[in-house]
Amino acid sequence: MGCFLTNSSLGRKLVMSISGCFLVLFVLFHMSMNVVAIISAEGYNAICGFLGANWYALIATVILAGGVLVHFAYAFWLTWQNRKARGNVRYAVTVTEKGVDWASKNMLVLGIIVILGLVLHLTHFWSKMQLQELLGNHENNLGLAVTNGAALIQYTFSKWYNVVLYIVWFAALWFHLNHGVWSMCQTAGFANDTWLPRLKCVAKLVSTLIFLGFAAVAVWFYVQSICPCCA
């Protein structure tokens, strides 16, 4: 089984699909959690307290980090294998293949943008919340309580350039998920003419929901910072 998952193209794609499915579910949860901050700062902070430096949250963090590493390591591996297999043939391609969208041919670039956005997100939030709890601190370097996630969101998105950077990240995530969600289902065997259009529709709905949810939080808190009476 181990050889199949590493030595065959189908096996590597299967690993990508399984890890991708896991990450999509997490992103949906994280987006839903962030939307709570718009509705109730107290409710959001209660979730942050529940998901702080507790043993179950730490285990989930380790599993999540492992899923991210596996997904992107296999993505680079598959890309390298595909380019190696094509050799110089790719330089002869001058027209766009029918049925192949832009995202499918730029998944690695989109993935890199997603990774950079993840690093930015970890710097802005994880390093000022869960990491500080692990270090035994009650406040971060901004003077905010490590469980006051709502105040941290407010501070982060009061900067217009952070809003722009995050929306670029969310847009890259939209393209990545829009292709990735139906692609992982296709790898699992749902590739017939009946199911593929439906899966592409579901992928577009999921990716759009995630984009709108995350973007709404960033924009809401920015508007609130410049015009408290408008939000």
C-alpha positions as CSV (number, residue, x, y, z in Angstrom):
1,M,0.0,0.0,0.0
2,G,2.8,2.4,0.9
3,C,4.5,1.8,-2.5
4,F,1.2,2.4,-4.3
5,L,0.8,5.8,-2.5
6,T,4.3,6.9,-3.4
7,N,5.3,5.1,-6.5
8,S,2.3,5.5,-8.7
9,S,0.7,8.6,-10.1
10,L,-2.8,7.4,-9.1
11,G,-1.6,6.8,-5.5
12,R,0.0,10.2,-5.2
13,K,-3.2,11.8,-6.6
14,L,-5.2,9.8,-4.0
15,V,-3.1,11.2,-1.2
16,M,-3.6,14.7,-2.6
17,S,-7.4,14.1,-2.7
18,I,-7.6,12.7,0.8
19,S,-5.5,15.4,2.4
20,G,-7.3,18.0,0.2
21,C,-10.7,16.9,1.4
22,F,-9.5,17.1,5.0
23,L,-8.2,20.7,4.4
24,V,-11.4,21.8,2.7
25,L,-13.5,20.6,5.7
26,F,-11.1,22.5,8.0
27,V,-11.3,25.7,5.9
28,L,-15.1,25.5,6.0
29,F,-15.1,25.2,9.8
30,H,-12.6,28.0,10.1
31,M,-14.6,30.3,7.8
32,S,-17.8,29.5,9.8
33,M,-16.0,30.3,13.0
34,N,-14.7,33.6,11.7
35,V,-18.2,34.7,10.6
36,V,-19.3,34.3,14.3
37,A,-17.0,37.3,15.0
38,I,-19.3,39.5,13.0
39,I,-22.4,38.3,14.9
40,S,-20.9,38.2,18.4
41,A,-17.5,39.1,19.7
42,E,-18.2,37.3,22.9
43,G,-19.3,34.2,21.0
44,Y,-16.1,34.3,18.9
45,N,-13.9,34.7,21.9
46,A,-15.6,31.8,23.6
47,I,-14.7,29.6,20.6
48,C,-11.1,30.9,20.8
49,G,-11.0,30.0,24.4
50,F,-12.2,26.5,23.7
51,L,-9.7,26.1,20.9
52,G,-6.7,27.6,22.8
53,A,-3.7,25.7,24.1
54,N,-5.9,22.7,25.2
55,W,-4.6,19.2,24.6
56,Y,-7.3,18.4,22.0
57,A,-6.7,21.7,20.2
58,L,-2.9,21.0,20.1
59,I,-3.5,17.5,18.7
60,A,-5.8,19.0,16.1
61,T,-3.1,21.6,15.2
62,V,-0.5,18.9,14.8
63,I,-2.8,16.9,12.6
64,L,-3.7,20.0,10.5
65,A,-0.1,20.9,10.1
66,G,0.7,17.4,8.9
67,G,-2.2,17.5,6.4
68,V,-0.9,20.8,5.0
69,L,2.7,19.5,4.7
70,V,1.5,16.2,3.0
71,H,-0.8,18.0,0.6
72,F,1.7,20.6,-0.6
73,A,4.7,18.2,-0.6
74,Y,2.7,15.8,-2.9
75,A,1.6,18.8,-5.0
76,F,5.3,19.8,-5.6
77,W,6.2,16.1,-6.2
78,L,3.4,15.6,-8.7
79,T,4.2,18.8,-10.6
80,W,7.9,17.8,-10.8
81,Q,7.0,14.3,-12.0
82,N,4.6,15.6,-14.6
83,R,7.1,18.1,-16.0
84,K,9.8,15.4,-16.0
85,A,7.5,13.1,-17.9
86,R,6.6,15.8,-20.5
87,G,10.2,16.9,-21.0
88,N,10.4,19.6,-23.7
89,V,6.9,18.8,-25.1
90,R,5.4,21.5,-22.9
91,Y,7.3,24.2,-24.8
92,A,5.6,23.2,-28.1
93,V,2.1,23.8,-26.7
94,T,0.8,27.1,-28.1
95,V,-2.9,26.7,-27.8
96,T,-5.2,26.2,-24.8
97,E,-6.5,22.6,-24.4
98,K,-10.2,22.3,-24.7
99,G,-11.9,21.8,-21.3
100,V,-8.8,22.7,-19.3
101,D,-9.4,25.8,-17.2
102,W,-6.8,28.3,-16.1
103,A,-6.7,27.1,-12.5
104,S,-6.0,23.5,-13.5
105,K,-2.8,24.6,-15.2
106,N,-1.7,27.0,-12.5
107,M,-2.5,25.0,-9.3
108,L,1.1,25.1,-8.2
109,V,1.3,28.9,-8.5
110,L,-2.0,29.2,-6.7
111,G,-0.8,26.8,-4.1
112,I,2.3,28.9,-3.4
113,I,0.1,32.0,-3.0
114,V,-2.0,30.0,-0.6
115,I,1.1,28.9,1.4
116,L,2.3,32.6,1.6
117,G,-1.1,33.6,2.8
118,L,-1.0,30.9,5.4
119,V,2.3,32.1,6.7
120,L,0.8,35.7,6.9
121,H,-2.2,34.3,8.8
122,L,0.0,32.4,11.2
123,T,2.0,35.5,11.8
124,H,-1.0,37.7,12.5
125,F,-3.1,35.3,14.5
126,W,-1.6,31.9,15.6
127,S,1.6,33.5,16.8
128,K,-0.3,36.0,18.9
129,M,-2.8,33.5,20.3
130,Q,-2.2,29.8,20.7
131,L,1.6,30.2,20.6
132,Q,1.5,32.8,23.3
133,E,-0.6,30.5,25.5
134,L,1.9,27.7,25.0
135,L,4.7,30.1,26.1
136,G,2.7,30.9,29.2
137,N,1.8,34.5,28.3
138,H,-1.6,36.0,29.0
139,E,-1.1,38.9,26.6
140,N,0.6,39.2,23.2
141,N,2.9,41.9,22.0
142,L,-0.1,44.1,21.1
143,G,-1.2,44.1,24.7
144,L,-4.3,42.0,23.9
145,A,-5.4,39.0,25.9
146,V,-4.4,35.9,24.0
147,T,-8.1,34.7,24.0
148,N,-9.4,38.0,22.7
149,G,-9.6,36.9,19.1
150,A,-12.3,39.5,18.2
151,A,-10.0,42.4,19.2
152,L,-7.1,40.9,17.2
153,I,-9.3,40.6,14.1
154,Q,-10.4,44.2,14.6
155,Y,-6.8,45.3,14.9
156,T,-5.5,43.3,11.9
157,F,-8.2,44.4,9.5
158,S,-8.1,48.0,10.6
159,K,-5.1,48.2,8.3
160,W,-6.2,48.5,4.6
161,Y,-3.1,46.7,3.3
162,N,-3.9,43.7,5.4
163,V,-7.4,43.6,3.9
164,V,-5.9,43.8,0.4
165,L,-3.4,41.0,1.1
166,Y,-6.0,38.7,2.6
167,I,-8.5,39.3,-0.2
168,V,-5.7,38.3,-2.7
169,W,-5.1,35.2,-0.6
170,F,-8.9,34.4,-0.5
171,A,-9.1,34.9,-4.3
172,A,-6.2,32.4,-4.9
173,L,-7.9,30.0,-2.5
174,W,-11.1,30.4,-4.5
175,F,-9.4,29.4,-7.7
176,H,-7.5,26.6,-6.0
177,L,-10.6,25.1,-4.4
178,N,-12.8,25.7,-7.4
179,H,-10.6,23.2,-9.4
180,G,-9.4,21.1,-6.5
181,V,-12.7,20.1,-5.0
182,W,-14.1,18.5,-8.2
183,S,-10.6,17.2,-9.1
184,M,-10.3,15.2,-5.9
185,C,-13.7,13.7,-6.5
186,Q,-12.7,12.8,-10.0
187,T,-9.6,11.0,-8.7
188,A,-11.9,9.1,-6.3
189,G,-13.8,7.8,-9.4
190,F,-16.7,10.3,-10.0
191,A,-15.6,11.0,-13.5
192,N,-18.6,10.2,-15.7
193,D,-20.5,12.7,-17.8
194,T,-23.4,12.8,-15.3
195,W,-21.5,13.5,-12.1
196,L,-18.6,15.7,-13.3
197,P,-20.8,18.8,-14.2
198,R,-22.5,18.4,-10.8
199,L,-19.2,18.2,-8.9
200,K,-17.9,21.2,-10.7
201,C,-21.1,23.1,-9.6
202,V,-20.6,21.9,-6.0
203,A,-16.9,23.0,-6.2
204,K,-17.9,26.5,-7.3
205,L,-20.5,26.8,-4.6
206,V,-18.1,25.6,-1.9
207,S,-15.2,27.8,-3.0
208,T,-17.5,30.8,-3.4
209,L,-19.0,30.3,0.0
210,I,-15.5,30.2,1.6
211,F,-14.4,33.2,-0.3
212,L,-17.4,35.3,0.6
213,G,-17.3,34.2,4.3
214,F,-13.6,35.1,4.8
215,A,-13.8,38.3,2.7
216,A,-16.9,39.5,4.6
217,V,-15.0,39.3,7.9
218,A,-12.1,41.3,6.5
219,V,-14.2,44.0,4.9
220,W,-16.7,44.2,7.9
221,F,-14.0,44.9,10.4
222,Y,-12.2,47.3,8.1
223,V,-15.4,49.3,7.6
224,Q,-16.0,49.2,11.4
225,S,-12.6,50.6,12.0
226,I,-13.1,53.6,9.8
227,C,-16.8,54.1,10.4
228,P,-18.1,52.4,13.6
229,C,-21.6,53.6,12.9
230,C,-21.7,51.9,9.5
231,A,-21.0,48.4,10.6
